[in-house]
Amino acid sequence: MGHQEDIVKTESKIIVIRDTQVILDRDVAELYGVETREINQALRNNPKKFPPGYVIELNNNEKEELIKNFDRFKKLKHSTVAPHAFTEQGLYMLATILKGDLAISTTIAIIDTFTQLRKLARTIDKVNEDAKEHGIYPDKNTEDKIQTAMNEVFADNLPLKMRKLTFGVNLGILKFSLETTRESKE
C-alpha cells in the first residue's frame, strides 16, 4: 500500500469522542496489523506512557452510540471489555512501543493524517476569521488552496467497487464541496 493510501485508510478510522479526534483500539490494531488484545496489552504494560488525555476508556453510552452509528463496530455489541480510544498523543506513545516496518509506516501515516487535518482546520479558521472580522472574502487563489487541502485530506485512491463521498464546508456565503464517485479498474 502506498503512502497516500495509508493516509486515506488512517483518516477513515478517525472518529470524534468527547470532542476529541481518536482512533478506537480495534482500528489501531487493524492499522498496525496486530490483534486488539496486543494493543490493549501494550496499554496495560506501559501505564506511565499513557497519562490522562492520551487514551479514553469508553463508557457504555459511548459504546452503544458507536454501535448504533458505525457498522464496523457491530462486534462490540457483545463485548464485555470497554473499548479504548487513542488520541493523537496516545497514538504517538503507542508507536514507541510497537516495532517493525509496518509500525513505522503506520505511524508515519497517522502523523501525516493528523497534520493534514490540522492544516485544513487552520485554513478554514483563517478564512472564517477574515470574513467575520474584516469582511475579507477568499479570492480564487485562497479558494484553490482550500480545495487542494480538502483534496489532500479526503483523497481516495483505494480500489473500491463504487464509492460516493460528499463533503461540504459552509463558510457563511461561501460553500466548498468535494464529491467523488469511484469505480474499480478491474
PyMOL commands that set and color helices and strands:
alter all, ss='L'
color gray80, all
select helices_A, chain A and resi 3-11+25-32+36-45+47-49+60-69+71-78+88-97+101-134+140-153
alter helices_A, ss='H'
color red, helices_A
select strands_A, chain A and resi 15-17+20-24+55-57+84-86+162-171+174-183
alter strands_A, ss='S'
color yellow, strands_A
deselect
rebuild
show_as cartoon
